[in-house]
């Protein structure tokens, strides 16, 4: 049965407030006392007509904006209390009429749940309607007990004071950190007193320090409680079990969101600033880049899930400072030792006169190795012995970061009262319930035909088989698209290299490799950015096809798909340069060709590591700069501009004049902001960056430095977006960062393997060691370049591939092969197999050594700080003592009340027979029956037994309501 909104009148106010009123007044109902905890927004469109005609409905727009059902009677008091505006309406759209009835039923159910509602008057033909929700104390206390929200009690204890050297160091550290602390009142004060926390209970109100019921729960907690009611409130007309999420998905409501705490602009004194203004001034401004984040205030305003994201981002950025410092030292080491590097000196020595084989067929001529002097010197900056140390350091750094974050996360869980938090019940997603409803309807028809017994229907794996099949095929197709893009760029490099090599301009021919590499990397960057956006949308579509039951399942599957696709997209070109480029090019006289025409490209004379460095640096920097400036700043502003222009065109001239003459309420301002779409894009951007920092860091030691600079800006950019650009998200409780930690852990292990292969196969570190300790006659690097170059007889070129008019008889190429005069010409030499064995041995040694050291670091660093574990044990003991003392006092209270009731009956009792001393009155023990009253034996008739049947909760409430009672004095802890 539907509930009409006339049964419970919803108060109505004007859409706007008078100019001159403060915007902050929009945080309350019209009475100025009840706080707006949540806002529901819906769209209404009604075709109007001037003349009433047959078949049209004559509807009354009541001042509370509700529509009476046909045949319903108007209560007598309504006409006197509210004015009625009669509008002749055209035929009501069936869809709009259905939505109207659903809203009436849903809002009636919300009132039954105890919420207070207030709506705007619908005085226009079409527009947005706003329904404000307020949770009174009875609802807040009931739901807080149901959700087991922990709140501080009156019981407190003193924290253990540090003494000696540790206290001095802590004091000095606090003084040094003072300039970097945000100026947030009552947030960073040094207080040695810690209050115990306990799950809220209405039976133990005397334990909590409740000064004002309206402010006992903060705004984020109030909105979370209201959202939980909205989420579980059923609406029978929709045949669903969920509430607001289903209604928003079906378009019954346009959106639902909690309000911001007023305007973010600083217009008052610091002591009177709201939380939004404090966050804007001390967190979201770029001028506060050097300050720590006010994590506790972020958690208080946005909830634990968003608070954990920014805490994780802050911890990651802090540790990037250490990695950046070591990377700078490694880079400077390469700069200072470049003039002492023997291989680069030999390559730059024109007296060596190494004549190299042509880089392409026919058009390219023989060239001298000394012309690649600049590439060789630049390669030493990133390919030196310090690089190996840096790769080992970064692998351990990644493990240390994860261990540090686990400690930080556990500390936040303790300070935010999240320890021992139980998993909240998750409701099914709207699409899941829609498909389940369709399945039930089909089964119902079949049961009617077959007369079968009804069963508990649910979606099985067989119902998801089509979605799984499309998922697998689509992901494989996306992989094919990524590899095709990489192959297209390879073809671009090959063809452009050949065309530039045929240029008559010697300047162009000398810069062929630099020009081709730079342009190819830029093309790669553009392709990656475009495919990133496409893959994000494809991942959402594929996840919807799987029909996940809950939002958590949906989010985890979406993250895995998006990460897999974006990981392949971002790193496929880098993997190609690191492990495939130049490996399958062949040798002079036996090159590998693509399409029998294009020769496979080779690495630069200085090695592939310098090209890997260029590729990684341009993609990393370009991706961060473009995503930050274009995608995160420009696109949201364009969306907001387009949305405002669209709404401005849809509004009537009278409405625009009304809005310009009056100030908008807070819910109007928040509705104009962009909706919050989750943290997945924010995490994904940082995870991909973490891969750039950890996976190929051996080729680019400056990657942590650029990541650090980006993150300093990213934190303030995200903060500004959350404070000024987005609607306030729902406060969601969370104990960890979820599946992102597993992804980070997997990338840490993967980075060890990748760095081992980069050092072994991409750099020349292993060939140099092998030469120095196995083949060098002097034990130095002298002669290393000549050792790595093989000989080729130019007469062995295939017909039509040799340069025309060449007088050279023998050229050199970089490889370990037998010379043409050996019994096995051009076969791999013994040096090749020695170097290959050393490379494989290094991979095994590096991997096992670093993994062992990582496990050692993880074992040494405990997950929970020692002081936190001690405080948890102490608080548990204190809570047990508090409740044991409370139980004992209840029993004493019951016994005293029982004795007072028995006292007037004593003169009427028969003479007492002397009994054993064991039968004397004793205090009752917990869980033991009360002793017989004095003068009554076990068989004697009892005059009254009412006091024995009284429950503890009754006496607790009586004691707590009397401020002067002894129980109130004893139990106030």
N, C-alpha and C positions, 0 to 999 in steps of 0.2 A: 504494500500500500504506500502510495506516495504521500509525502508530507508537503503541504503547501506552505510557502513562506508566510502566509497570513496567520498560521497557527502560532508562530513565534516571530513577533515583529523584530526586524533588524533595523537599528537606528540608521538614519540617513543624514548626511551632511553635504555641504556644497563641495564641488570638485576642487575649488581653488580657495586660497586664503587671501585676505585683503593685503594689499601692498603696505608694507610697514611692519607686518608681522614677521618674526624671524622664521627662517626655514626650519630650524630645529623644532618648532612647534608641530611640525608634521609627523613627529615621532609618537604622538599620542592620539587617542580618540578625541572626539569633539568635546568631551567633558574635561580634557586636560589632565586626567588622572591615570587612566588606563593606557598602558604602553602598547604600541603596535608591535606585535611579535612576528607577524608574517602577513604577506600580502598575496592575494589571488587576483589575477588580471584575466578578463575575458573580453571578447569582442561581441558586439551586438549590432545587427543590421535589420532594420524593419522598413519595408516599403510603406510610405505614407500616402494617403489620398485625402483630398479636401472634402469630397462629397461621399457620404455613406451610400453604398449600393447593396443590392441583395447579394447574399453570399459572403459579404465582408463581415469581419468580427469587429465589434466595438469593445476595445480593451481600455482598461483604466491603468494609467501609469501611476502607481502609488508612490508616495514620497520616499519609500525605501527602495524603490526601483524594482519591485517584484510585480509579477503579472498574475492576477487571479485566474484560477481555472474557471472554465465555463460552468455555470451553475453554482459556484461557490458564493456564499453570502458574506457580505462585509460586516465585520463587527461594529457595533454601535459606537464604540469609543474611538474608532479610527477616524471617522469623519470630523469629530470634534478636535482630535489631536493633530491630525495631519491634513493638509490641504490636498485635494485630489485634482489632477490635471487630466482632462478627458481628451484623448486624441483619436481621431478616426484613422484606423489602420487599414491597409490593404490586406490581401490574403497572406497569412503568415507562412513563411518558408517552412516546410515540414522539418527540414534539418535543423533550422534555428529553433523551432518550437521544441524539438526533441532535446536539444542542448539546454534550453531553458528549464525544462522539467527535470533534467538530470542535475542541473545546478541547484535547483530548489531542494531536491531530495538530499543531495550531498551536504548542502549547508544546514539543512535541518538535522542531519545526522551529526554534524560538527557541534551544533548547539546541544544535542543530547549528550555528546561526549564532554560537555562542560565549557566549551570555548565561547567567548563573547565575540560577536560579529558586528561589523559596521560597514555599510556600503555607500557608494555615491548614488546620487539620483540620476536616472537615465533620462535627461531632459532633451536629448538630441535624437535624431532619427537613427544615426549610427555613430559608433565610437567605442572607446574602451571603458569598461566598468572595473572598479577597484573594490575588492572586499578585504577589509582589514580584520585581522584575527588577534585576539588577546587571550592569554591563558591566565586565569585567576589563580590564587594561591592553592586552592583545593586541587586544581588540575596539575599544577606544577609539582606539588608534593606527592600526589599519587603517581605521576609518571616518573618522577625522579626515583621513587622507591622501586617502581617496576623496571626501570633501566639500570638500577644499581649505580647511580651516580655518586661518586665519592665526594664528600664535603669535609672541611676541617671541623674538628670538635673543639671543645673548651680545654681538653686535656693537652698539656704541653710538657716538653722536657728540654733541657739544655743540651746543646750539641757539645761534643768533646772539644776542648780548646787545644790548639796546637801549641807545642812548647819547643824551646830550643832553636836549633838552626832552621827547622822546617817552618816555624812560625815567623822567623825573621825573613826568610826567603819569600814566604807568602805575602807578608806585609809589603816588602819591596816590590813584588810583582804587581800587587794591587795599585800601588802608587804609580808605577810605570804605565799601567793600563788605564789609569783614570782619564787621560785625555781622549781615549778611544771609546769610552763608554757612552752610549746614548743617554740623553737627559730625559729619562722617563721617571716621573715621580712614583715613589713607593714600589719600585720594582727591583732596584739593585742595592737597597739598603742592607747594611751588614747587621744581621740579627742572628744571635746565637740561639734563639728560641724557636723550636720546631713544634707545630701543632699536629697532633695525630689526626688522621683522616679515616673516615669510615663511610660505608655505603649509607645513603640517606634512608631514614626510616621514620615514619610518622609516629611510631610508638616511642621514639627516643628523641623527641624535639628538645628535651631539656639538655641533651648532650651538645647541641650546636649553639653557636653564638649568633642568634637571629636578632639583629638589631632592627631591621626593617624587612618585611616579607617581600616588598616590591623590588629590593635590590639584593636579596640573598643569593639568587641565581643571576649570573651575568647574562648579557643579551645573547651571546652565542649559545649558552645552555638553554635559555628560554626558546629560542628559535628552533633548536634541535628537538626539544620536547614537542613543540607544535608540529614540526615536520613529521615526527614519528606518528602523531595522531592522524595527520593528513594522509600518511602513507598507508596506514592500516584501516582507515575508515572505508567501509564498503559502500557500494552504490548498486543496489539490486538491478536497476534498469539497464546497466551496462553488462550484467552477467559476469562480472569480474570480481576477484577477491581483493584486488588492490584499490587504492584510492587515487590520490592526486597524480601519480605518475601515469596511470592509465588515462585519466581525464585530460591531462595535458597532451598525451600522445594522440588522443582522438579529437583534439581541438575543442573540447568543451571549455577548457580554460586555456588562455594563451600562454601564460607563464605563472610561476609561483616562486617567490623569493623572500628572504628576510631583508629588512631595511638596513642601510648603513646608519652609523651613529651621527647623522647630520652632515653638514657640509665639511669638506676636507680643508677648506681655506682657513688660514689663521686669522681670526677676527677677535679673539679674546686673549686674556692673560694665560700664561703657561699653566697656572694652577687650575684653570677652568676649562682647559682643552679637553675635548672628548677623545676617545681612543683613536678615531680616524684621523683627527688632526695631529695627534702625537706621532702616529705612524707616518703620516705624510711629511712631517717636519724632521723627524729623527731617523727615518728609514728610506723613504721614497725619493728624497732629494739627492741629486748627483753630488751636491756639496758634502754629503755625509758618507762618501765612499770609504773614508778611512776609519769609520766607526764600526764597532760590532753591531750585529743585528739584534734588535730587542725581541729575541725569540719567544720569551714568555708572553709579551704583549701580542705578538703575532698569533700565538696559539690561543690566547684569550679572545681575540677578535675573529679569527678565521677557523678555529678548531684545530684538533691535533693533526689531522692528515696534512693540511697545508703547512702547519708549523713544522712538521717533520721534514717536509720537502726543503724548506728554507734552511733548516738546521743542517740537513745533509749537504745542501749546496754550500753553506758556509764552511762546514768541516772540510769539504773537498777543496774549496778555494784556499783555505788556510794551509793545507798540506801541499798545495801546488806551489806555495812560496818556497818551501824547502827544495822541491824538485827543480824549480826555476833557478835557484841559486847554484845547485850542482850542475845544471845544464849550461849555465853561463860560464862556470869554471872550465867545463870540458871544452866549450867553444873557444874560450880564451887560450886554453892549452894548445889547441890546433893553430890558433893565430900566432902564438909565440914560437912554435916549433916548425912553422912552415918553411923557414929558410934552412933548417937543418934536416929536412926530409930528403933522404937520398933518392928514392924513386922519382919524386917530382923534379929533383935537380937533374937526374939523368934524362928525363923526358924533355926538359927544357934546354938541354945541352945540344947545340947545333952541331958540335963536333962529332957526336955519336952517329949522326946521319942515318937514322933508321928510315928506310924507304918502305912505306906501307902500301898494301894492296888497295886497289880502288874500292870506294864505298858503294858504287853502283855499277851496273853494266854499261859498257860502251861510252856513255857520256862522261863518266868520272875518270879522272886521271890519277896516276900515282901521287902520293903526297908524303911529306916528311912528318915524323912524329913530333918534332919540336913545335909544330904549329898548334898542337893541342896543349901547350904549356899552361895556358890559363885554366883550362878544365882540370888539369892534374893538380895544380896548386889549390884550386877551390875544393877539390875532392878531399884533400888532406884535412880541411877544416872539420869534416864530419866523419872521415875514415882514418882514425888514428887509434893508438892503443887505449886512450882514455874512453873511447866509445864503448869498448867491452865492459869496462868498469861501470859506465853509466847505464848500460843495458841491465847488468846485474842489480845495480842500485834501484832502477825503476821497477824491476820485478819485485824486489823486496818492499819498495815504497808502496806498490799497489796492495800487497798483503797488509802492510802496516796501516794503510788507509782504511781497509775493511775492518781491521781490529779496532782501530780508533773510533770508527763510526759505531761499532757495536757497543763500545763503552759509553759513547756519547748518547746513543739511543736508550740504553738502560738508565742512564742518569736522568734523561728527560722523562722517561716513563715514571721514574720515582718522584721527581719534582712535580709532575703533572697528575699524580695520583692514578696512573694507569696500570700499576702492578696488580697482577691477578685479575685483569679485566677479562670477562667472558666474551665469547663471540656473540655478536648480536644476531638476532633472527633476521634472515634475509627474505624479502618478499620476491615472488616471481616477477619477471619483466613483463611489460604489457604485450609485446609481440609473442612471447611464449604462451601467455594465457589466451591470446586470440587464437593461435593455432591449436592449442589444447581444446578450446571451446568448439572450434570447427570439427575436431576429431570426435569430441563427445556427441555432437549433433549427428555426425555420420553414424557413429555406433548406436545412437538412440534409434535412428531409422532402421538400422539392421536388426536391433532387438525387437522392434515392433513387428517386423516381418517374420523373424525367426523365433520370437517369443523367448529370447534368452534372458538370463539373469543379469542385472546391471553389475558392473565392476568398477573398481577404482582406476580410472583412466589416467595415463600419463604418457609423455612422449618418450619413445624408446629409441635405440640407436638406428632401428630400421626407418623411423620417421626422418632421421637426419642423414641417411645415406646419400640422397641427392646433393645435399649441402656439402658433405665431405668430398664427394666426387668433384664437384665444381671447385672446391677449395684446392684440392691437389692439382687439378689441371690448370687452374688459374695461376697458382704459385709457380708451377713449372713454366707457364707462358711468360710470367714476369721475369723469371730468371733468364729465359731466352731473349727477352727484350733488353735486359741489362747487358748480357754478353754480346748481343748484336750492336749495341751502342759502343761498347769497348772495341769491337772488331771494326766498326765504321771509323773510329778515330785512328786505329792502327792503319787502315787503308789510306786515310787522309795523310798520315805522316809519311807513308811510303811514297805516295804519288807526289806530294809537294816536295819531298826531298829530291826525287828524280827530276822534277821540273826546275827547281832552283839550281840544281847541279848543272843543268844545260844552259844556264844563263851566261851570257858573255861578260857580264859585269863581275870583275874579280871580288869586289866588296860583298856582293850578294852571295857568291860562292863560298866566301870565307865564313859567313855567318849562317850557313844553312842549318846547322844543328841547333843553334840557339833559337832561330826564328821558328823552326818546326816544333821544337819542344814547348816553347812558350805558348804559341797559338793552339797547339793540341791540348795543352792543359786547360786553357781557358774554355775551349769547346767542351772538354770533359766536365768542367765546373758547371757550365750552363745546363748540360744534359742532366747532371746529377740533381740540380735544383728543380728542374722541371719534373723529373721522374719521382723526386721525393714527394711532391704534392700529389701526383697521380697515385703513387703507392699508398699514401695515407688514406685516400678515399677508397681505394680498392680494398685495403685491409678492413675498413669499417663494413663495407658491403659483404665481404666474405665472412666476417664474423656474424653478421646478421643471418646469413644463410645457415649457420650451424645451430641456430635457435638456442643459445645458452639460457639456462633457467633463471639465473640471478645476475645482478649487476657485477658482482665480483667475478663470476665465471666469464661474463662478457668482457670485462676489462682485461683479465689475464690473457684470454685468447687473442684479443685485439693487440695487446702489447707484444705478444710473441710473433704474430704475423707481421706487424709493422716493423718490429726490430729486424726480423729476418730479411724482409724486402729492402729496408733502408740500409742495413748493414752491407748487403751484397751490392747495392747501388753505389754506396760511398767508397767501398774498399776494392771493388773489382778492378778499376784502373791501376790502383796502387799495387795490388797483388800481381797484376800482369808485369809491371815494371820490375818488381822485386824478384820474382821467381821464374818468369817465362821469357822476358825480352832477352834476345841474344842467345838463348839456350838451344834453340832449334833452327838457327840461321844457316847451319852447315859450315863449309870452308871454301876457300877459293877453288874454283874448278868443279865444285859439287855443292852449290848453294841450293837452299830450299826455296821454292817459288810458290806464290799464291796465284791460283788461276793460270798457272804456267806462264806468267808474265811478270808479276811483281815479286821482287826478291825480299825475303824477310829482313826486317831491320835488325841492326846490331847495337850493342851498347857503345857508349862513348869510350874513347881510349883510356880515360881515367877510371872507367868502370861504371856500372849501373847505379852505384849508390848515390852519385851526385844527381842523376836524373830522378831517382826515387825521392831525394830530398826536395828537388824542385816541385815534383808532382805533389808530394805531401803538403808542402808549405802553401802552395797556391790554393789547393782544394780546401785546406783547413781554414786559412785566413779568409778566402773568398766566401766560403760557406757561412762562417760566423758573421762576417760583416754584412753580407747581403741579407741573411736571415734576420739579424738584429735590426737593421735599419729599414728594410723593405717589408719583410713579412710580419715582424712583431710591432712595428711602429706605423709604417705607411698603410698597410692593408687594413688594420682595424680602424684607423682614422677615415679611410675611404669608405668603409662599410658604414660607419656612424654617419658620415656626411650623406651618403646615398639614402640611408634609412630616414634621416631627418627631412631630406628633400621630398622623399616619397610621402611621408606622413603630412608634411606641410601642404602638398598638393591635394591630398585627400580631405583635408579639413575645410570646413566652410569658412567664408570670410568673417562671419560673426564670431565663430569660435576662435579664430586667430586674433581678432580684436580683444576678445575676452581674456585670452592667455597673455597677451602683451600688457594688458592693463592690470593684471593681478599676478601675484607670485605663485609659482607652482609648489605643490606640497612635495614632501620628501619621496613619496611613492611614485609621483610623476617623474621626478628627477632620476630615480633609480631605474625606472622602467626604460628610460631613454638610453641607459648604458647597455653594453654588450653582455649577453648571458655568459656565465661561466661554463666552459665545456670540458673541464677536467684538467688534470696535471700531466696527462700522457705526452702532449707535445713538449712540455718543459723538461720532463725527465728524458725524453728521447733525444733531444738536442744535446743534453749534457752527457748521455751515455755514448753517443757517437763521438763527441769530443774526447771522452775518456779513452775511446779506442785509438784516436789519433795520438794521444799522449802516451799510451802504454804499448800498443801493438808494434808500431814502427819507429819507436823513439830512438832506436840505435842509429837511424839515418838522419834524424833531425833533432839534435839536443835542445834546440830552442823552442820546441813545441810546448813544453810546460810553461815557458814564459808568456807566449802568446795566449795560451789558454787562461793563465792567471789574469792578464789584462782584460781579456774578454769577459771573464766571470765577474770581475769587479764592476764592469758596466752592466752585465746581465742581471746581477742581484738588484741593482737600483732600477733597472728597466722593468723587471718583473714586479718589483714593489710598486712602482708608479702605475703599472697596468692594473694591479689588483686593487689599488686604492682609488684611482681616478677613472679608469676605463671600464671596469667590470662591475656587474652587480655583485652584491655580497653573496658568496657561496654558502651553502648549507654547512654547518659545523659538523664534521664527521670524525668520529673517534677512530683512532688507529694506533697500534703499538709499534709498527715498523713500516718500512717503505715497500713491503710486499714483494712481488716477484722481481722488482728491480734489483734487489740485493743478490738474488740468484744469478741474474744476468751479469752483474758486476763480478761476482765470484768466478763465473765461467770465463769471462773475458780476462781476468787476472791469470788464470791457468793457461788460457790460449796465448796470451802475450808472451809467456815464457818460451813456448815452442816457436812462435813467430820470430822473436828476437834472436833465438839460437840459430835459426835458418838464415836470417838476414846477415848476421855476423859471419856465418860459415860460408854461404853460397853467394851472397850479394856483394859483400866487401872483400877486400884483398888481405884481410887480417891473417887468415890461415895460410894462403900461399906465401906470405912474407915469413911467417914462422917456419914453415917447412924449408924454404930456401935458406934462411939464416942458420938453421941448426942441422940441415942435412946436406945441402949442396954448396953453400958458400965456403970458399977456400980460406977466407980470412975471418969468418964468423960474423961478418957485417952484411949490410944490405947492398954493398957495391956489386953491380952486375945483375941486379934483380930484374930490370927491364929487359935486358937481353935474354935472360933465362925464361921469361914468360912469352917471348915472341918466337913463333915458328917460321920456317922458311917455306917458300912456294916458288916453283919454277913457272914463269909466266907463259912458257910454251904449252903448259898443261891447261890453260884456259879453254873453255868450250868455244867453239867457233862462233864469232859474232859478239862475244862478251868482253873481249880484251879491248883496252883503249887503243885508239888508232895512233900510229906513228910513235909508239913508245920504244925507247932504246934500253929499257931496264930488263935484265934477264932474271933477277930474283927479287921478290918482294917479301915483306914480313906481315904476319897477322897474329893476333893475340889468341893463342891456344897452346896446349901441350900436345904436339903431334911430332911424329918422326919426320925428318927432312926428306926431300925428294931423292937424295942419293943413298938412303938407307935401304936394307933389304925389304922392309915393309913401309913404303912411303905413305905418308899422311895418315898412318894409324896412330891411335893414342899411345903416347910414350909412357915410360915407367914413372916419370914425374907426375903425369896426370893421375895415375892410380894412387900414387903416394899422397897427393893433395886431396883426392876424393876420400881416401881412408881417414886422413886427418880431419877433414870436414865432418864426416859422419861421427867420428869419435868425439869431436868437440860438441856436436849437437847433443849426444847422449850425456856427456859429462856436464855440460851447461844446464841441461834440463834437470837432471837429478840433483845437482848441487844446489841450484836455485830453489827447487821445490822443497828440498830438505831444509834449507835455510828459512824458507817461508813457513814451513810447519813449525820450525823452532821459534820463529817470531810470534806465530799465533799461539803457541803453547806458553811462551813467557808472558805475553800480555793477557791478563784475565779479562773476560767479557764484562764482568761487573766490577766496578771500582770497590776497593776494600771498604772505604767509609760508607758506601751505599749499602753493601751487604750487612755491615754491622748495624746500621740504622734500621734496616728492615727487620732484623732479628729483635732489636730493642723495641721497636714499635709493636711488633707482634706480641711480645711479652707484656707490654704496657696495656694493650687493648684487652688481652685476656684478664689482666688484673682489674681493669675498669669494669668489665662485665661480670666478673665473679663478685666483686664488691657490690655491684648494683643488685645482683640476684640475692645476695645475703641480706641486704637492706630491705628488699621486698619481703623476704620471709619473716624478718623481724617485724615489719609493719603489719603483716597479716596476723602474726601471733599476738601483737599488742591489741589489734582491733578485736580479735577473738576473745581475749581476756576481758576486755571492757564489756562485751555482750554477756559473758557468763557471770560477772560480778553481781548484778542485781538479783540473780537467782539463788545465791548462796544461802540466805536466811531460810528459805523454804526447803532446803535439802535436808535429808535425815542425817543424824550424827555420823560423822565420818569414822569408818573403821580403820584402825591403824594398819598400815600396809608396809610392805617391804620398801626400803629406801630406794630401790630401783624404780619404783612406780612414781617417784616425784617428778614434778614438771621439769622438762628439759627443753632447750631450744631445738626446734626441728631442724633436721639436716636436709640438704637438697635431695630431692627425689625420694624422700622418706615420708611415710604418713605421719600426720600430726598426732601427738599424744592425747590421751583422753583428758578432758578437763578435770580440774580438781573436784573430787567428790563423786565422780562418775566412774564406775567400773566398766569393764568391757560389756557386761550384760545389762547395765543400768540404762534406762530410757534417756535419750538425749532431748533436751528441750528445744534446741534450734540447731540447724546444720547449714544455714544460709551462708555463713562466713566461710565455711570449708569449701563451698562450691564456687567461690568467687575466683575469677581469673586474675593472673598477674597484670594483664594489660589494663584492666579496669583500675587497679590501684595505682599503676604507673601514670595513667592519665590524670587521676585525681591528685596525685602528688605533684605532677608537673604543672598543673594549673594553679596550684596554691604557692605563691612565691614565698610565703612565710612558714611553710611546713618544714618539718625536720628532714623529710625525705628530699625536698628540693635543695636543702643546704648540703646534705651529704652527697648527693649524686651530681652536684655541679662540679665537674672536673675540668 
